[in-house]
Amino acid sequence: MNTSVYTFDRVNHHHYVNGIHVPGPTGILKALGFIDTQWCKEEDLYRGTYVHEACRLLSQDNLDMSSIKPEYMGYIQAYEKAIKELNIKGGYTEEPVYSKNWMIAGIPDRITEEDFLWDIKTSKQKQGWWVYQTALYGFMYHELHGRKIKGR
């Protein structure tokens, strides 16, 4: 059983395990040169944050679809369609995972009851580093819950 204490500073987006500041998958991948943010614009960051929050609310049956900005509706509808078609129920939405062995932590977008990991992306192009990010989430989830991710 994992008896570590995890905390998250939402203002600074910092993860702590047993009071020690630990990196997340994205920070590790940036430091290793896998992620280049020079192309990233403020509007891209806003879109990602907006869509993630709307999908989180939708996953919790707490989203008013009439409140969605028209330019982001396609992302939300695609997420809703996938949930319905794949019959996704329950699981963890925006719940932190961490590893006291690896001293890393992160917050995957969703892990279903069946142990499938979903990480919502709003980029126009697939990024090669996504596979490493979700693999790190999978390692942390396995350590924390004793179950392996079946797919991502």
N, C-alpha and C positions, 0 to 999 in steps of 0.2 A: 504494500500500500504506500502511495506517495504522500508523505507528510509535509512536503514543502509548502511554503506560503508564497502565493503569486499576487502581485499588485500591479496595477496599470495606471500611469499618470496620463490621463486623457489630454490634458493641456499640452504637454511636451511630447506626447506619444512615446513614452518610455516604459519599458517592461522591467519588473523587478522580481527576482526569485530569492526568497529568504533575505530581502533587503538589498540585494546586489543588483545593480543595473546590468541587464543582459541585452544583447542585440536580438533583433528579429531577423527573419529570413531575408527580407528586402535589404536591410542594412548590411548584412553579410555579403549578399550578392553584389551590392553597389561597391563595397570595399574591395571585392575581388575583381571588379571590372566587368561583371556580366551585365550590369544595368547602366545605360548611358542616359542621363536625364536632360542633356543639353537641348533636346528637341521638345521636351515637355513644356507646355504652356499652362498658364494659370487656369484657363478655361478647361483644359484637359483634366486637371486635378479636381476642379469643381464638378465636372460631369461625373467623374468616378465616385466622388464622395456622395453626390446627390443620388445617383443610381444605386449605390450600395445601401444607402439609408432607406430608400424606397423599397428595395428588395427585402431588406431586413423586416420592415413593417409588413410587407406582403406575406412573408414567411410566417409571421405571427398573427395573420388575419387581422391586421390593424391598419391597413392602408386605405385611404380614401382616394380612389382612382381619379376622381374629378380634381384633385389637388396637384396632379402630376403636370409638369410643364410639357407642352406638346413636343418639344424637341427631344425629350427623353422618353416619351411614351413607348417607342419601339423596343427599347431595352427592357422596360418593365413588362411589356406584353410578351416578349420572348421568354423571360424568366417564368412568368405565370403559365405560359403554354408548356414549357418544359416540365414544370412541377406537375401539371395535370396529366400530360401524356406519359410521364414516367412514374406517375402515382407516388410522388414523394410526400412522405408524412413525417412530422416530428424531427427529432435529432437536435443538433446544436446549431444555433444561428448566432454568429459573431461571438462565440464563446472562446476565451483564450485557451491555448495549449502551451505547455512549456516543458522543458527538460532540465532537471537538476543535474543530470549527467553531462549533458552537452552545454548547459548554461546558455540556452537560447529560449526565446518565447515569441509567440505571435498570435494573431487572431484570424483564423480562416473564416471565410464568409459563411460556409455551412457544411456540416457533416451530418449526413442522414442517419436515421435509426439503423439502416443497413450498412453503415460504415463506408459510404461513398462521400468523397470530398468534393465540394463545389467551391470554386473561387471565381467570382464574377469579374469579368474584364470588359472594359469599354474602349480599348485601343482599337484602332482601325486595322492594325496588323498584328498577327500572332508574334509573340516574343519568345525566343528560345529559352530564356531564363525562367519562364513560368513553370516548367517541369521541375526545376530544382527547388523553387519556392514551395510548390505543393508537396514535393518529396519531404522537405524539412518539416512541413506541417504534419505529414504522415508519421514521421519518426517520433515527433513530440506526442502525437495522439496515442500512438502505440505504447509509449512509456507511461503516459498518464492513465490510460484506460485499459491497457492490456489487450487491446484489439488492434488488428491491422486494418489499414484502409484497403478496401477492395477495388477501388477505382477512383480516378480523378480526372 
